[in-house]
Amino acid sequence: MTNTLDTKLPPISMNPTDIERLRKLADAAANKYPETSDFLAREIERAAVLPEATPCVGLVTMDSNVTFRDDVSGQTRSVQLVYPEDANVDAGKISILTPIGAALIGLSEGQTIEFQTPTGGWRALTVLTVKPQAI
């Protein structure tokens, strides 16, 4: 799976906790999910690192609830971005180790990302709303 040219990618931000855990996850998944783990690793590397105590209002982080639009199909979906062990598509919980999960992490409300899927197709997702995980 490849991305568009870096110059076309929207700026993204991540908190240090997510970066550390996601970096380890991408490394561990490299053999099983090479394209997606590579995509995730590239997203981590280009992300601006937020100070630890920075509130992540409107920013897609792990465990946040995201409503996004697939700009190719026009379909709108609401999901929670989770680690692979918590994924449950029927419950609306998508893994960070999916192309959509890796694409959404670090985006802010209103941003759009275009990316190539493992099958060679192109997707464009626009983040509509982001809510933190319910405690």
C-alpha positions, 0 to 999 in steps of 0.5 A: 500500500502506498500513500500519495506524495507527502506534499499532498498529505494533510498535517497530522498530530499525535500525543507521545503516548500514542506514538510510542505504543503505535510504533511498537505495534507497527513493528510487531505487525510488520510480518503479518500486515506489511502494507498497513504497518508500513502505512501506519509507521509512515504516518507516525513518522510525519506526525507533529508530536504534541506536548503530553498534557495537550488536550486533543479536542477534535483530533483523532487519537486512539479510542476516540469516536470518529465520524467520517465521510468516504469521499469516493462513495459518499457514505458516512460512518461513525467508528471508534478507533481501537487497538487490534485486540479490541476491534469489533466491526459489528460494534463499530470498533475498527483497528488501527491496523486497518487502512482506514484506522491508519489513515484516520489517526492524527487527523483533525475535524475537517481534514481529508486524507487520500490513500491507496488501499492494499488492493490498489484502489484509492480512498479519500476520507474526511473527518467530520467529528471527533469525540474522546472516548467515553469514560 
